[in-house]
């Protein structure tokens, strides 16, 4: 053992030559890989010259050196990412490097990184350290050129970092190799929370609606409203109960299916969500129609047929049917009774719906003629019409005739070149107090 000119203790042993730095407590070992004649040295076979050279005698000869000429290796080993595997499948590395973040599903987080350290002098003395920032608290050590595997990564955002350390303890800069984002399962995602919230909101809406019906019915009795208004409100309440109640029941049933079914089939889930979207759209349309019917500002002949034009156009949006409109450019300023407006809307929609289901045609024509105090309204299609020698009408056509009878209008059905349903009669049957003159 000798104290060298570099103020370190130099020691020979059966395992090479070692230096000990009392200032920082670091020990460095030198073996045949550093040029020693052998790792085995004889005891008491050492000498230090006046010039500071230290000699050690080994079984294969003598090694001597000047301690102040021993330099620390400051070269930082380079790290090379060879490949990345996900669930045992090799990913396209070039494509991954173009992504700001690799998106992973919560059940596909078995990730393996294959790394190489570019160090040719003493590669066996180089250490590779890594960590998944956001998951690992400390750096992990791995032998060079080994596989680094994370069998499971929880939900969140992470960065895979690596660094190398050479034999002299010199670290390379920290390298951010890849950003990872593990997406949460469906029951932890925003759309699921929104779905649950929607279900709760619909349930509360139903409760408030039932309370509203109860209060409205009580007020109708207490105020002894006119029979016409009372009948219209009761009918609207029935339609709300049937249409919206049934729609809310279907939405509730689908929500229960989504909550109870743990399947990973995204196609099935999307079909259910599309069904929810369709039901919600229908409920909104039903509520919009009811609001329109009870709004007194719409008690106008022109507004009635504007609404029919919009409603039928909306009905045909997702079909192969075209719509032709033949309405007058100007309408008389007539007030239409609330019950008559409702019957006209139901009759028109029933006629168009019947054509969509049974006519096998491609065109719907709405035609309106106003002459003197008369109205003639025709809903026609270019389909197959009624069957010959058919004396029985289906429910839809019977409903149309009943609506026309309630309106006090004649209803004729002609099956030449498709089905034409014509309503004809006096405007006084559907209006209030005849023509209202504009001031």
Phi, psi and omega in degrees: 000130179224147173269112184281172179294345178270010178065027174246151176274130180248127189229135172258152182206188176279001179239025179107203180245138181233149174242144180233126180259107181296337184291319182240358177076011182277142178240133176239137181249140179236135181230192179300337179294340179262006176107005178292148179291335178192159175277352185253124180240148181281148177287146180059024177248068183214152183203144176237123182279170178295333179281357179096001178287141179248130180246134173234133179261127180242182184288343182245009180142202184240140171243135175222154184197162175257113185306326183288348177266357178281116183256146175283135179287111181263002181289128182266118180298139179274150180246135181236125177276113184275317181195164175229135179240139176239118183052040177083358182254129181287131181264159178284108187294322181298318180293321181296321182293343178276344183274138174293327181211135175274118181272129181236142171283154187296338181257011180230057186244022174276098187245133177237129177254131177251116186240149174234143175252124181274085179217116187253344182287297180225068186298331182290344180262004181267137177253142173249128177241143183214162173198154173257098184299126186107344178236307181276134178278325183237167176285141176257146179256140180217144177296150182300145175067014178270167174277139176245118187239137168245107184289333180211133177236125181288175178296136178148188180247133186221161175228125178274119184241146177223158172204159180238159180222126181278184185296336180266011176080018179270122182268145171277162175299150178294130183248123175274105184277320187202137172265133181239144174226115179264116182283143181288161174294168187301326183284358175246008184262162186298318184297328179290317177298321178295323179296315178297318179297320178297317179300317178296318180297320179294323178295317178294323178298319179296320179296312179297324179296317179295321177295322179296316179301317182297315180292318180297318181295322180294319180294323179299318180291318183294319184276348180051059181294167177299147184300323181298312181293321180296317180295320180296316181295318179297320180293319178297319178299320179296318180294321177298315181297317183287307186287306185286322177300316179294320179295318179295324177296317178296318179298316179299319181296316180294321177299319178297320178298316181295323181287325185272335184269121182262019182294152178265006184287103182293328180298316180296316181297317181295324178296322178292319179295322176295323177296317177300319179298317181295316179297317179298319179297319179294321179295319179297319179296319179297316180295322178297319180294319180295316179299319179297319183293323185270354180280117184295342180293342182266009178283062187215137184298316181295317179296327178299312184281336170296316179296319179298319179301314182294316183295315181291322176302318180293322179297329185266000185301319184261021181241177177266008182275146171256156182240129174246134182240130177230080181248155177295154177286331180231144179242146172292151181279085182243140175268126181259136180298149181300316181293327179290321177300315181297316180295321179295320179295314181296317182297315181295314180295322178296320180294315180293319179297322178296321179292320180297323184279321194239341189284330186059032179258196182220005186216136172242132180238127174249123183231133180230131177232127178242117179227128182052241180250026184246151176234137174227114184237124184238132172245116186230153173228167180253032183272207187277348180074195179278151176294145179293147179059025178262112180263355182252138179255148176286175182300320181298312181291325177295322177297321179298315179296322180292319177298318179296320178297318178297328179281345183080023180249150175285142180235119178242140179239117182246129185255024178269125182057050183101190181253125175245122177251118185242127174254133184213140178168194183277140176296336180297340181290334184241353184254170179250119174060033174067214186277131174261114182288139174284141179293000000 
